[in-house]
Amino acid sequence: MKKVLGSFFWILVAILGAIAYSTLAFHKGEPINSAYLIIAAICTYTIGYRFYSKWIAAKVLTLNDRRATPSEVHDDGRDFVRTNKWVVFGHHFAAIAGPGPLVGPVLAAQFGYLPGTLWILIGVVLGGAVQDFVILFSSMRRDGKSLAQMVKEELNSTAGVVTLIAVLSILVILLAVLGLIVVKTLAESPWGIFTVGATVPIALLMGFYLRFLRIGKVMEASAFGVVLLLLAVWGGKLVYANPAWSHFFGLSGNTVAWILIGYGVISSSLPVWMLLAPRDYLSTFMKLGTIVALALGILLVLPALQLPSVTKFTDGSGLVVAGKLFPFCFITIACGAISGFHSLVASGTTPKMITRESYARQIGYGAMCCESFVAIMALIAACALDPGVYFSMNIKGDPAATVSHVTALGFPVTIDQMNTLANDLGEKTLFGRTGGAATLAVGMAHIFSKAVNGRWLDLWYHFAIMFEALFILTTLDAGTRVGRYLIQHVLGRAWKPLGDPKSLIGPPVAAGLMVVAWGYFLIQGIRDPLGGINSLWPLFGIANQMLAAIALCLGTTIILKMSIIKKNAIGKHWFALITLVPLVWLVAVTFTAGIQKIFDHDPRIGFLVQADNLHQQASVLVANLATAKAGGDAMVIATAVAALHTNRALEFNNLLDAAVAGTFLVLVAIIILMSAREWILLLSRHKPVQLHETTPVWLPDYAVTEAGPDFKTAAGTAAIALALARELSGESHFERAKQAPCACANHSDPQIFVQTTNERYNGVRRCC
């Protein structure tokens, strides 16, 4: 009877999902309620998790709870720590849920709600969650080794070097894109500048509080930090209302960009405990709290989707992102469907915390499904906006021309409508707020405001801006520091002092190089006549999917080796298709997008044709300069010189972007060719199969079942929540370090706190 009821339940889930999908696909005319999208998402996740991930765990990866995980074998209270599975789940989700799943779907909403929805849901179930699951499992079987280390062992050393270059490349583009999003959001926004700027002294105050007053009491510091953040949001309203202060904080985009670059150099060189760590604590708790609040707000309000299911921009004439539906929808939405950066997190801290192999399914596959739902919420928030407002915010240009253009395309909007909305939100203008973050903030503000009977729209908007900017800046800090470590690792081979993290020369030099790299692309994006996002976000998408392709190559190689080694798996080589099929899709997407971004004849898409157009314009600008010099008017000459300089800079930038895109394609091609060669040699038996798993250690039968808190009781739920908060904040790490044998009389609490804080941020700990 129980089996029959179970079968009936899953049939009902499938029918509900099918109804939701068909309604979304075939609905015409009036706006559709977002409830259908939510139902489709939940049904997809539950069926994918219940059946597909369970089959992968049992048949393909053959998870075995008797096989001891790295945390069981090497439990040292520092690098390897036995941790409750729900705490690990929350820790992993907090690490992978970055800005990507919030921004990408907002930009891709220009194609309509249906293409993005299908890619997010199908992509995560068959691709993204599988990648995270397989890489987490692989790292867990190899003592928690990193992606680059596993690629080096399972493929070859050259592939490992290529992976390292890929990681550094994606970091540079990622940080430039995130910086551009912050600049586009905060430019000419006194309220936003004040609120986000206030996070720096708040984080510094927390840092000194934790270092000198209440050592390691992160929960206390985070509590008053959150209160101060909310006060900063309210204080921003007072700044906006005061003409003098409003003028002072109303900085231009160019000024904000240079401040951000200077901040990047300083923050990545400061001690971790002073700024990065306290900002990370605030960012993590605010991020998780806001995501939960947004989910509740959407479920309460159930906003209607104002954008059509599919727009006319699938033909490549998009106003937000230039290019056709394929491939640009699938690189615009990276995180949320499949993200290569997740493979770095899945082979980082997480495999060193899991206590049983079977938990990898819940944490690797399940957490990615949760992140996918974050992307769905972002898509709902964007599509619930008035289409005219959505497009007007995401086009760079004169307000009158923008309104005329958007209205002519069938999305009526007026300047008065935009100005009224801007005034209601506490902004000077909403025109040209490209980048997606401001659009998402407007969507979130409307949802939160409707949930409280239409009140406090401006406060909700700037709360959302603060929430986005806070964890984007934290990612900027952490990413720059990781890039600094990678650069120091390389420079240290040339001259040892440059590789020493404690030297006075190495860290500033490496940090400067990293910031110069992403800062150049940031300034390029600011000056881009198309808004910057049109060029940089596709590059980021290509780089991210390139890293995912590398991870899937590794996963395919490992699964193929496992199927050959196991006698009972003869003829099961097709199991490798679970990673090979997503790999083929990503290769098709990445190469198509990369080739189009380089060679397409549309100057809004192709870098080379845009560079050629600029080169042809240069001759006219040179003639204008000669005419100006002949006239002798200094102001006219200065204008002509500036125009020629801008032209040449834009031409060089487009050539550089083409070179970067080409480099990404070459890196992907090298890994794919190496992997294909490995697969052919393995299948033809011309190379002995060597699986570089660590020697298994087996747990006794009585030790397999774990005791500990669960969600069956209120006390268990509270215990898990507290343990997760302590783990995310680093308090648990600090307490374990104090109790460790090495924490003897030679180490005071402040020294231990500084040491453990540095260890927590020595590597990739968060996603895009």
C-alpha positions, 0 to 999 in steps of 0.5 A, a space after each residue: 500500500 505504501 508503495 502504491 501511495 508513493 507511486 501515486 504521489 510522484 505521478 501527481 507531481 509529474 502531472 502538476 509539473 506538466 500542467 505548469 509547463 504547458 501553461 507557461 509555454 502556450 499562454 497568450 495575451 494577459 500576464 500570467 501568474 508566477 505561481 505556474 513558474 514556481 510549481 514547474 520549478 518545484 516539480 522539476 527539482 523534486 523529480 530530478 532529485 528523487 529519481 535522477 540523482 538517486 540513480 546516479 548515487 546508486 548506480 554510477 557513483 556507487 556511494 558507500 557510507 561504510 567508506 570513510 570520508 576525508 573528515 573521518 580519516 583526517 579529522 584535525 579540527 582545522 582543515 578536516 572537520 566532521 560536520 552535521 550534514 545540514 550544516 554542510 548543506 547550508 555552508 555549501 549553499 552559502 558559498 555557491 549562491 553568489 551574484 551570478 544567479 541573481 544578475 544573469 536571469 535578469 539580463 536574459 529576461 529580455 528573451 521572455 520568461 520561457 527561454 530562461 525558465 527552461 534553461 534554468 530548470 532543465 540545465 540544473 537537473 541534467 547539468 549543473 547539479 550533476 557537475 557539482 555532485 560528481 566533482 564533490 564525490 571525486 574530491 571526497 574520494 581523493 582526500 579533498 583535492 582541488 579541481 586543478 590537482 584532480 585534472 593533473 592526476 586523472 588527465 596530465 600535468 599540462 591539463 592541470 596548468 591549463 585549468 590553473 590559467 582558466 581559473 585565473 582568467 575567469 577571476 579577472 573577468 568575473 571581478 571586472 563584471 562584478 565591479 561594473 555591476 556595482 558602478 552601474 548600480 551606484 552611479 549618480 545615486 547618493 542614497 546608494 553610495 552612502 549606504 554601501 560606503 557605510 559598510 566599510 567603516 561598519 566592517 572595520 568596526 566589527 574587525 577591531 571588535 573581534 580582534 581586540 574587545 570580544 575576540 572571536 565572538 562573531 555572532 555578537 559582532 554580526 548582530 550589531 553589524 546588521 543593525 548598523 547596516 539597516 540604520 545605514 539604509 535609513 540614513 541614506 534617505 536623509 542624505 538623499 533628502 539633503 541637497 548638499 549631501 546629495 550633491 556630495 555623494 552623487 558620484 559619476 560612474 567613472 569616479 565610482 570605478 576609480 574608487 572601487 579600483 583603489 579599494 580593491 588594492 587596499 582591501 586585498 592587502 589589509 589583514 584578513 581580520 580587519 575588513 574581508 572577514 567581518 564584511 563576509 560575515 555580514 554578507 553571508 547572513 544578509 544574503 541568506 536572510 534576504 533570499 529567504 525573505 524574497 522567497 516568502 515575498 514571492 509566495 505571498 504576493 505571487 506577482 504576475 509576469 508582465 513580460 511575454 513568454 518569448 519576445 521578438 529579441 530572440 532574433 538577435 536584436 536584443 536591447 539588453 544583450 546583443 545576440 540570438 537566443 542560441 547561444 546567448 541566453 545560455 551564457 547569459 544565465 550561467 550560475 543558476 543552470 550550470 556554473 564552472 565556478 561551483 566546481 572550485 567550491 565543490 573541490 574546496 572546503 565542502 569535501 573536507 566536512 562531509 561525514 558520509 558519502 551518501 550526503 554528497 547527493 543532498 549537498 552537491 545535487 540538492 544545494 545546486 537545485 536550491 541555487 537554481 530556485 534563487 535564479 528563478 526568483 530573480 527571473 520572476 522579479 525582473 519579469 514582474 516589472 513593466 516591460 517598458 521600465 525594464 528595457 528603459 533601465 537597461 539601455 544606455 543613451 539619452 532618456 528621450 531617445 530611449 523612451 522613443 525606441 522602447 515604445 516603438 518596439 511595443 513596450 510603451 513607457 514615458 519619461 514622466 513614468 520613469 521619473 515618477 518611479 525614480 522619485 518613489 525609489 529615492 533615485 535621481 534617474 533610472 535610465 541607463 542602469 545597465 547591469 541587472 542589479 538595479 533592475 533586480 532591486 526595483 523588482 524586489 522592492 515592488 514584491 516586498 512593498 506589496 507584501 506590506 500593503 504598498 509601504 516603504 518602496 524606497 527603503 526596500 529598494 535601497 535595502 536590495 541595493 545594499 544587499 546586492 552590493 554588499 556580497 558583490 564587494 565581498 566577492 570582489 575582496 575575496 576574489 582579488 585575494 585569491 588572484 593575489 595568491 595565484 599570482 604570488 605562486 607564479 611570481 615566487 618561482 621567479 624570485 622567492 620573496 615575491 611568493 612569500 605572503 608575509 613579505 612587504 613586497 610580494 602581496 602588494 605587487 601581486 594584488 596590484 597586478 590583479 587589480 590592474 587586470 580586472 580594473 582595466 576591463 572595468 574602466 573599459 566597460 564604463 566607457 563602452 558606448 553600449 553600456 559595458 555589460 553587452 561586452 563583458 557579461 558574455 565574456 564572463 559567461 564564456 569563461 564560466 562555461 569554459 570552466 564547467 566544460 573542464 570540470 565535466 571533462 574530468 567527471 567523464 574521465 573519472 566515471 569512464 575509468 570507474 566503469 572499466 575497473 569494476 568488473 560488474 560494470 562491464 558494458 556500463 561505459 555509457 554511464 559517462 553520458 551523464 557528464 558527457 551530454 552536458 559537456 557536448 551542449 556546453 562546448 556547442 554553446 561556448 564555441 558558438 558564442 565565442 566565435 560569434 563574439 569574435 567574428 560576427 558581422 553585427 558590430 553590437 556582437 562581433 568584436 573585430 567588426 566593431 574594431 574595424 568600424 572604429 578604425 574607419 572612423 579614425 580617419 574622419 576624426 584625424 581630419 577633424 583634429 587637423 581642421 581644429 588645429 587650423 582653426 586654433 580654438 583650444 577647446 575645439 582642439 581638446 574635444 577633437 583630441 579626446 574623441 580621437 583618443 576615445 576612438 583608439 582606446 575603444 578599438 584596442 579594447 575590442 581587439 583585446 576582447 577578441 583576443 581574450 575570447 579566442 584564448 578561452 576557446 583555445 583553452 577549452 579546445 586543449 582540455 577537450 582534445 586531451 580528454 578525448 585522447 584519454 577516453 580513446 586510449 582507455 576504451 581501446 585498452 591502449 593505456 592502463 586504467 589508473 584511478 587516483 583515489 585514496 586507499 579506502 578506510 572502512 567504518 564498522 557497521 555500527 558506526 555508519 548510522 550517525 547520531 545528531 540533531 535533525 529537523 524532526 523537533 524544534 530543538 533539533 532545528 534550532 540546534 542545526 541553525 545555531 551550528 550553521 551560524 557558528 560555522 558560517 561565522 567562523 566561531 566553530 573554527 576558532 573554538 576548535 583551534 583553541 582546543 587543539 593541542 598546538 594551541 599551547 601557551 605560546 599562542 594567545 587567543 588574539 593570535 589564534 583568531 588571526 591565524 584561523 581567520 587567515 586560514 578560512 580565506 586562503 583559497 576559493 570559498 565562494 562562487 560568482 
